[in-house]
């Protein structure tokens, strides 16, 4: 159980740091990347951030891969 507690503390600190970075404006470039789908018709707006999702997925995959080694 000690390892689970340590893992939860590390994950909590990482999420807090990520939140602080995004809150401070560091993640502004993630707003609308080229390749994200955005469609506007009248009062209807549709935004599907597919490229943003792919970038986040690759970054998280690399982080978890490095933590496993």
N, C-alpha and C positions, 0 to 999 in steps of 0.2 A: 504494500500500500504506500510505502514511502516514495517509490518511483512515480506512482500516479499523482501524488500530491505535488511532487517537484515538476512534473510535466504540466499540471494545471497552472502552477504559478508562472512557469515560463510562457505558456500560451497566453495567459492573462496579461502579462507584461508586454508581450509582442502585440496583442490586439490593442492595448492601451497606447503604445507607441505609434502604431499604424493610425489609430483614430486621431491622435494629436497631429500627426503629419498631414492627414487629409483635412482636418479642421483648419490648419494653418494655411491651406491653399496649395500645398505641395502637389496634390492630385488634380489640379486644374486641367492638365493635359489629357486626363482620362475622360473629359467631358464629352467631346465629340471627335473621335478618331476617324480618319479616312476609312471608308468601308462600312461604317455604322449606317444602318438603314434609318432614314428619317423621311416621313411623308406627311405633308400638310394639305388638307383639303377643307376649306372653309373654317369652321370652328373645331375641326377634328385634327389632332396631332398624334402621330404614331412614331415612336422612337424605339428601335431595337438595336442595342449596342453589341452587335455580334463580334466585331473586332476587339472591342474592349474586353468582352468575356474571354476571348481567346488569349489575349495578352495576360490577363489576370490568371488564367488557367496555367499558362506556361510558367509564369513566375512562381506560382504556388507549387507546381510540380517540381521545379528546380530546387526550391527551398526544402520541400519534404524529402527529396532525393538526397540533398546534402546532409540533412539532419539524420538520415538513416545510416549513412556511412560512418 
